[in-house]
Amino acid sequence: MSKDSIHDENDVRSATASYQSEFPYEQGEEAQVTRREFCNFLGLTSAGFFLGSAGFAAKAALDRGKTTSLAAARIEGAASLGLNSALNFNYPTEKDSAILIRTDSGEFHAYGQKCTHLACPVYYERQHKRLECPCHEGAFDAATGNVLYGPPPRPLDVIEIEMRDGEVWATGRKALG
Amino acid sequence: MGHRQKGFGVRQRDRSAAVWQARLIMLVMINIAQLWILAATVDAALSHHYSVLVPLVVASGICFLITLSIIRWWRPTSNQRTSTGYVRSAKER
């Protein structure tokens, strides 16, 4: 009865074949994973996924709280930018890439260069006069930063700009949507 | 009698294996769901969609708790029916 009622993978490791008392180590069986071990592995994986989600959420919340008043910065080379052209610059820090666009009418618009979908850098597409993301084919209006089509869930971050003595200055940054 | 006992043991082992299989399948499904939740969390974090972050983390936490409960408590019962029809555990016998 007791042998018949063996039903658990605990018994795999303590297998009862006679030769195992003399040669308890068997390489082939060491490579096997019991159902119990696999269950425990899935439990660890589940914990990892949970901690990963919590970590990403915590980091996003921390980054959100870090927003402070931004110092104005002159955009080098903006004054000489041609019509229907774009210029890359960094604002508010060297790590934050941004894009300045001069429209056909001479107006300046500036946006954070990270796509709001998965943070790929957007580029200015002159022919269609829009900002496009090459990763997942999203597009934004060059005049407003609004989403034209594609997966981005919200408009691009807008960089506020001012004209000071003929130079273009970035003075702030705000997220829309 | 011995033959009957052996048959009973085999049935019992089959039932136990089925429970283990069910546990495994549930754990795998929960893991897949959690992987999807993690992907959605990364997506929301990168796109600054803060409002959905907390529900996603809570959902992942609930999945983890279910996983824990499956691993810790949902075990095959063993083994024998009593005269009243209740299943009696090994410890009680």
Interface residues (C-beta under 8 A of the other chain):
Chain A: M1 D4 S5 I6 H7 D8 E9 R35 F38 C39 N40 L42 G43 T45 S46 A47 F49 F50 G52 S53 A54 F56 A57 K59 A60 A61 R64 T116 H117 L118 A119 P152 P153 R154 A175
Chain B: Q5 K6 F8 G9 V10 Q12 R13 S16 A17 W20 R23 L24 L27 V28 I30 N31 Q34 L35 I37 L38 T41 V42 D43 A44 A45 L46 S47 H48 H49 Y50 L53 V54 L56 V57 S60 G61 C63 F64 T67 L68 I70 I71 P76 S78 N79
